[in-house]
Amino acid sequence: MIPTHLAVIMDGNGRWAIQHGMHRWEGHQKGAQIAEKMVRWCSDRYVKYLTLFSFSTENWKRPPEEIRAIFSILVEYLKEKTPELVENNVKIKFIGNLKDIGEETEKTCVESEKMTAQCNGMILNIALNYGGRYEIMKAAREWNGKGSFESHLYTTGQPDPDLLIRTGGEKRISNFMLWQLAYTELYFMNALWPDFTERKLDEAFEDFSKRQRKYGGVN
């Protein structure tokens, strides 16, 4: 069974780099290559929504040079790969607060969204400067008791994730999609993100297909 919406916490880039005697930014560069492959793998398997946790509101605690490298890699990726995403009918949506990520990065993100706006294939959500608590507080301020609360979330109009994959060996959701993950199936693996493979994706999907999703009820 293939999830309609897959969410991924891509953890372990820095640790992978250190294990291989590299700079941490080189781990993020390798991780970006795996993320590119992940988009293709999921598109080939007809996953409708893919959400990748790229940079959290807590990641600002990291060294400035690492933060600059992460955004630089993202900008380079978007400028190079957005035309290819258009060709493959993939629509990009950024979720998170883009106002604090720097003018060039924000401009590039907005341009990529515009370029893919007419695509109607897989939707790729990139969580950038994203925090689940911030999203809920933002939605609560906008909602004010009127209409649908979900319509004020970044993922409005999208189904909640069916499956969350987290690499890197940690078993927590780290302030990611706190509202949306209420009934999501969780799959944790020890492999670091740069070591993630197409086979590991299929293993996660196979495990997911064996789950019984009861949503608080009974079968």
C-alpha positions in Angstrom: 0.0 0.0 0.0 1.3 3.4 -1.0 0.6 6.4 1.3 -1.3 9.3 -0.3 0.8 11.7 1.8 4.3 10.9 3.0 6.2 13.1 5.4 10.0 12.8 5.9 12.3 14.0 8.6 15.7 13.9 6.8 18.0 13.5 9.8 21.6 12.7 9.9 23.4 14.8 7.3 25.9 16.3 9.7 26.7 13.0 11.4 27.1 11.3 8.1 29.7 13.9 7.0 31.6 13.6 10.2 31.7 9.8 9.9 33.2 10.3 6.4 35.7 12.9 7.5 33.9 15.7 5.7 32.6 19.1 6.7 29.0 19.2 7.9 27.9 21.2 4.9 29.1 18.4 2.6 26.6 16.1 4.4 23.8 18.6 3.6 24.9 18.6 0.0 24.7 14.8 -0.2 21.4 14.9 1.6 20.0 17.3 -1.1 21.0 14.7 -3.7 19.0 12.1 -1.9 16.1 14.4 -1.5 16.1 14.9 -5.3 16.0 11.2 -5.8 13.2 10.9 -3.1 11.0 13.2 -5.2 11.5 11.0 -8.2 11.0 7.7 -6.3 7.7 9.0 -4.8 6.5 10.4 -8.0 7.1 7.0 -9.7 5.1 5.3 -7.0 2.2 7.8 -7.3 2.6 9.4 -3.9 0.3 12.5 -4.2 1.9 14.6 -1.5 5.5 14.5 -0.2 6.5 16.8 2.7 10.3 17.1 3.4 11.5 18.7 6.6 14.3 20.9 5.4 15.0 23.5 8.1 13.3 23.9 11.4 12.8 27.0 13.6 15.2 25.3 16.1 17.9 24.9 13.5 18.9 28.5 13.9 20.9 27.3 16.9 23.4 25.7 14.6 26.7 27.4 13.5 26.2 30.3 11.1 28.4 28.8 8.4 26.3 25.6 8.4 23.1 27.6 8.1 24.5 29.6 5.2 25.5 26.4 3.5 22.0 24.9 3.9 20.3 27.9 2.3 23.0 28.1 -0.4 22.4 24.5 -1.3 18.7 25.0 -1.4 18.9 28.0 -3.6 21.3 26.2 -6.0 19.0 23.2 -6.1 15.9 25.2 -6.8 17.5 27.3 -9.6 18.8 24.2 -11.3 16.0 21.7 -10.7 12.7 23.7 -10.8 12.5 23.5 -14.6 12.9 19.7 -14.3 10.1 19.6 -11.7 7.8 21.5 -14.1 8.7 19.0 -16.8 7.7 16.2 -14.4 4.5 18.0 -13.3 5.6 18.4 -9.7 4.2 21.4 -7.8 6.3 23.0 -5.0 4.8 24.5 -1.9 6.9 26.0 0.9 5.5 25.7 4.4 7.0 27.8 7.2 8.0 31.4 7.8 9.9 32.5 4.7 10.3 36.1 6.0 13.3 35.4 8.1 15.4 33.2 5.7 17.1 36.0 3.7 16.0 37.9 0.6 17.7 35.8 -2.0 16.4 32.5 -0.5 12.9 33.8 -0.1 12.9 35.2 -3.7 14.1 31.9 -5.1 11.4 29.9 -3.1 8.6 32.2 -4.3 9.8 32.0 -7.9 9.9 28.2 -7.8 6.3 28.2 -6.4 5.2 30.4 -9.3 7.0 28.3 -11.9 5.3 25.1 -10.7 1.9 26.7 -9.8 0.1 25.1 -12.8 1.5 21.6 -12.2 -1.1 19.1 -11.1 0.9 16.0 -10.4 2.7 15.3 -7.1 2.8 18.2 -4.6 6.1 18.7 -2.9 5.9 20.5 0.4 9.3 21.8 1.6 9.2 22.7 5.3 11.5 25.6 5.6 12.0 27.6 8.8 9.1 25.5 10.0 7.9 24.8 13.5 4.7 22.9 14.4 4.0 25.0 17.5 4.5 28.2 15.5 2.1 27.0 12.8 -0.6 26.1 15.4 -0.3 29.5 17.1 -0.3 31.3 13.8 -3.4 29.4 12.7 -5.1 30.1 16.1 -4.5 33.9 15.7 -6.0 33.9 12.2 -8.9 31.6 13.0 -10.3 33.4 16.0 -13.2 30.9 16.2 -14.6 31.4 12.7 -14.7 28.8 10.0 -12.3 25.9 9.7 -9.2 25.9 11.8 -7.4 23.6 9.3 -7.9 26.3 6.6 -5.3 28.4 8.4 -2.6 25.7 8.5 0.2 25.7 5.9 -1.2 22.5 4.5 -4.7 23.7 4.0 -6.5 21.6 1.3 -4.2 18.7 1.8 -4.8 15.4 3.6 -2.8 14.7 6.7 0.3 12.5 6.3 -0.4 8.8 6.2 3.2 7.9 7.0 6.1 9.7 8.6 9.6 8.4 7.9 12.5 9.6 10.1 16.0 8.6 9.5 19.0 9.0 11.8 18.0 6.8 14.6 16.1 9.3 16.7 12.5 8.4 17.7 10.7 11.7 18.0 8.9 14.1 15.7 10.8 17.2 16.7 8.1 19.9 16.5 7.1 18.7 13.0 3.5 18.9 11.8 2.2 18.6 15.3 -1.5 19.0 14.2 -1.3 17.0 11.1 0.5 13.9 12.6 -2.3 13.1 15.1 -3.0 9.7 13.4 0.0 9.3 11.2 1.8 6.0 11.2 5.5 6.5 12.3 8.5 4.7 10.9 11.9 5.2 12.4 15.2 3.9 10.9 18.8 4.0 12.0 20.2 4.8 8.6 21.4 8.4 8.2 19.6 10.4 5.5 22.5 10.4 3.0 22.4 6.6 3.1 18.7 6.4 2.4 17.9 4.3 -0.7 15.0 3.4 -2.9 15.0 0.0 -1.3 14.7 1.5 2.2 11.7 3.5 0.9 10.0 0.3 -0.3 10.7 -1.4 3.0 9.0 1.5 4.8 6.0 1.2 2.4 5.9 -2.5 3.0 5.8 -2.0 6.7 3.1 0.7 6.3 0.9 -1.7 4.3 0.8 -4.1 7.3 -0.5 -1.4 9.7 -4.1 -1.4 10.9 -5.3 2.2 11.0 -8.2 2.4 13.4 -8.3 6.2 14.1 -9.5 5.5 17.6 -12.1 2.9 16.5 -12.1 -0.9 16.0 -11.7 -3.1 13.0 
